[in-house]
Amino acid sequence: MNINSPLEISRALLMALSTTMFRYYENRIPQDASIIVTSNHRSFMDAPLLMAALSHPIRFACHHYMGQVPVMREFVTHALGCFPLEAENQRYSSLLEQSEILLKSRQMVGLFPEGTKPMVNFTQPNQVAEFQRGFAHLALRCKVDNLAILPIAIASIEEVNTSAIPLKFLTLFDPSEPLFNQPGWHPLVVYRRVAVLIGRPYWIKSKHREMYQGKKAKTVVTEISNYCRSEITGLLKEGI
């Protein structure tokens, strides 16, 4: 499968679901750079939507269980080019290794810093959960030159909400995920009209990597995380 297939599949999916996408600030997309894409995350449509918005394949890190469920595994890995995270004890080292290889070859890597929670629990379109800071650590540890983090807001204007699968069923594929061990159903959000607003990139410079040691490490990680969350939150207010 050629590298453009995930992009073509993403566009076809949006067309099949009759989704109308509006894109803003495309001039902010860095050129000739390695890019980590970060975004808010409420729907299974988010990864293909972002690929269509950037007109570029994005290698998204996705939840471990997606690599365990038959049919879903084939779709996310082969069709969309995502890479499921490893089991918990190997998760971060594997993410760092795979991301560094991809970024060095100038492929875009996508991460959803809110994690699984907003996908499992129904959330409002303008809600942004606290960011997990793994993406900031990843950016600082990757030995990649000319690296930018690109925050993007997905602002749902009109959507349909339904249920997909009982949460407890998913414990069969990832018993380590506590969010699956609860009653209720996994929400399914389908965008009818959606705005994708591209934020101002955060460039990882040598000064940031120099700060990423000792007591200063927490400061620079917090700065990156807060910047991206603030950028996305501000753009959501514009788009909704």
Buried (B, 14 or more C-beta within 10 A) or exposed (E): EEEEBBBBBBBEBBEEEEBEBEBBBEEBBBEEBBBBBBBBBBBBBBBBBBBBBBEBBBBBBBBBBBBBBEEBBEBBBEBBBBBBBBEEEEBBEBBBEBBBBBBBEEBBBBBBBBBBEBBBBBBEBBEBBEBBBBBBBBBBBBEBEBBBBBBBBBBBBEBEEEEEEEBEEBBEBBEEBEBBEEEEBBBBBBBEBBBBBBBEBBEBEEEBBEBBEEEEEEEBBEBBBEBBBBBBBEBBEEBE
